[in-house]
């Protein structure tokens, strides 16, 4: 599947906005936000996971990854499998 860079930027922006407002984003929430099918929302989320923008949790929701030295907020929910910060 291919997506234009501008579309990916818009999706990433939407994901960041949802996570900032709600603490996490789910596949269904992104699908509804984009007005797309589940197939495309899942592909976008998997891309953001692979790009290390988001991290998939056990309940299949996503949170933002910590950005070293960045001004983006890190995850808002602590997970037992988080590596120690160092």
C-alpha positions, -999 to +999 in steps of 0.1 A: +000+000+000+012+035-008+003+069+007+014+103-003+038+120+022+013+148+029-014+122+037+010+105+062+017+138+078-020+145+082-026+110+097+003+114+121-011+148+131-045+133+137-031+105+158-010+129+179-040+151+184-062+121+195-036+108+218-030+142+234-068+146+240-077+110+249-045+094+262-044+067+234-058+060+200-075+028+189-080+014+154-117+021+155-111+056+167-087+064+139-110+047+114-138+070+125-116+101+125-104+094+090-137+082+076-119+053+061-121+015+063-105-006+090-080-018+065-065+016+059-066+028+095-047-004+105-021+002+078-016+037+090-012+027+126+012-002+117+033+023+097+034+047+127+044+018+150+072+008+126+084+044+123+085+044+162+060+073+164+035+052+184+037+020+205+011-007+204-002-018+238-016-051+249-052-038+245-044-029+209-044+008+215-015+031+207+004+057+227+032+081+216+067+068+221+090+090+242+110+114+221+145+118+236+152+155+239+120+164+221+092+185+232+065+160+224+050+144+255+058+108+262+033+080+269+006+089+294+000+054+306+028+033+323+032-002+311+050-029+331+071-038+300+085-002+296+123-002+295+139+018+323+148+053+313+185+060+314 
